[in-house]
Amino acid sequence: GEGRGGGARGGPMSVRRFKPSAALKAAVEASRLMVFEHLPVVNFRTGNKILRQKPRGETLMGWYSDKDPLRVLKVLTRENITTETEDYWATKMADKSAAGKGPPKKGAGRRSKRR
């Protein structure tokens, strides 16, 4: 019976190789790069290393423009600028430490007492 079995003639059980076109290969490659966030390998500079770095200067100001200006100033100047909440927390921690309820000094925790 030639009707049911596989064989060389390409019956229902034969394995046919699917040969994708060049356009389909390119489309699959492009979607793979997008899905897995890979960049195409090229033999010229793309600037990706710079784009991955932390933003600085005008880019940073543009990013934080809609946010709290005090935070932006703190990030840019790296000075010890505090908000009311941070001041409250610092005084609360100082009061706790004065009463002996604060965290232990560095290197004086539970682990060091075991020795």
PENOR-V97639 format. One record per residue. RES is the residue in one small letter. PHI is phi in radians with two decimals (* if undefined). PSI is psi in radians with two decimals (NA if undefined). Layout:
res:RES phi:PHI psi:PSI
res:RES phi:PHI psi:PSI
//
This chain:
res:g phi:* psi:2.01
res:e phi:-1.48 psi:-0.33
res:g phi:-1.26 psi:-0.53
res:r phi:-1.78 psi:-0.78
res:g phi:-1.27 psi:3.06
res:g phi:-1.42 psi:-2.40
res:g phi:2.14 psi:-3.06
res:a phi:-1.30 psi:-0.33
res:r phi:-1.45 psi:-0.07
res:g phi:1.49 psi:0.75
res:g phi:-1.25 psi:-2.98
res:p phi:-1.12 psi:-0.39
res:m phi:-1.67 psi:-0.07
res:s phi:-1.33 psi:2.68
res:v phi:-1.71 psi:2.11
res:r phi:-1.87 psi:2.36
res:r phi:-1.41 psi:2.31
res:f phi:-1.60 psi:2.14
res:k phi:-1.91 psi:1.80
res:p phi:-1.24 psi:2.63
res:s phi:-1.33 psi:2.93
res:a phi:-1.11 psi:-0.63
res:a phi:-1.14 psi:-0.71
res:l phi:-1.17 psi:-0.71
res:k phi:-1.06 psi:-0.75
res:a phi:-1.13 psi:-0.70
res:a phi:-1.15 psi:-0.72
res:v phi:-1.14 psi:-0.74
res:e phi:-1.09 psi:-0.76
res:a phi:-1.12 psi:-0.74
res:s phi:-1.22 psi:-0.60
res:r phi:-1.11 psi:-0.73
res:l phi:-1.10 psi:-0.68
res:m phi:-1.22 psi:-0.78
res:v phi:-1.14 psi:-0.80
res:f phi:-1.65 psi:0.12
res:e phi:0.96 psi:0.71
res:h phi:-1.66 psi:2.68
res:l phi:-1.81 psi:2.54
res:p phi:-1.15 psi:2.51
res:v phi:-1.44 psi:2.07
res:v phi:-2.29 psi:2.80
res:n phi:-1.74 psi:0.64
res:f phi:-2.52 psi:2.89
res:r phi:-1.26 psi:2.34
res:t phi:-1.87 psi:-0.30
res:g phi:1.44 psi:0.16
res:n phi:-1.15 psi:-0.58
res:k phi:-1.10 psi:-0.69
res:i phi:-1.23 psi:-0.68
res:l phi:-1.17 psi:-0.45
res:r phi:-1.40 psi:-0.26
res:q phi:-1.26 psi:2.86
res:k phi:-1.10 psi:2.44
res:p phi:-1.18 psi:2.54
res:r phi:-2.36 psi:2.76
res:g phi:1.11 psi:-2.24
res:e phi:-1.11 psi:-0.63
res:t phi:-1.09 psi:-0.74
res:l phi:-1.12 psi:-0.78
res:m phi:-1.11 psi:-0.66
res:g phi:-1.13 psi:-0.64
res:w phi:-1.21 psi:-0.71
res:y phi:-1.67 psi:0.21
res:s phi:-1.07 psi:-0.65
res:d phi:-1.53 psi:-0.06
res:k phi:-1.63 psi:-3.06
res:d phi:-1.08 psi:2.10
res:p phi:-1.11 psi:-0.49
res:l phi:-1.16 psi:-0.69
res:r phi:-1.11 psi:-0.74
res:v phi:-1.06 psi:-0.78
res:l phi:-1.08 psi:-0.70
res:k phi:-1.13 psi:-0.73
res:v phi:-1.16 psi:-0.76
res:l phi:-1.25 psi:-0.76
res:t phi:-1.58 psi:-0.36
res:r phi:1.00 psi:0.56
res:e phi:-1.64 psi:2.97
res:n phi:-1.52 psi:1.25
res:i phi:-1.73 psi:2.23
res:t phi:-2.11 psi:2.68
res:t phi:-1.63 psi:3.05
res:e phi:-1.09 psi:-0.70
res:t phi:-1.10 psi:-0.76
res:e phi:-1.15 psi:-0.65
res:d phi:-1.09 psi:-0.79
res:y phi:-1.05 psi:-0.79
res:w phi:-1.10 psi:-0.73
res:a phi:-1.13 psi:-0.73
res:t phi:-1.19 psi:-0.63
res:k phi:-1.13 psi:-0.75
res:m phi:-1.15 psi:-0.65
res:a phi:-1.13 psi:-0.71
res:d phi:-1.12 psi:-0.72
res:k phi:-1.10 psi:-0.78
res:s phi:-1.10 psi:-0.66
res:a phi:-1.14 psi:-0.56
res:a phi:-1.52 psi:0.00
res:g phi:1.40 psi:0.32
res:k phi:-1.86 psi:-0.03
res:g phi:-1.39 psi:-3.09
res:p phi:-1.22 psi:2.71
res:p phi:-1.21 psi:2.79
res:k phi:-1.17 psi:2.80
res:k phi:-1.03 psi:2.22
res:g phi:1.48 psi:0.07
res:a phi:-2.05 psi:0.54
res:g phi:-1.43 psi:-2.94
res:r phi:-1.12 psi:-0.65
res:r phi:-1.13 psi:-0.67
res:s phi:-1.23 psi:-0.43
res:k phi:-1.32 psi:-0.34
res:r phi:-1.23 psi:-0.44
res:r phi:-1.25 psi:NA
//
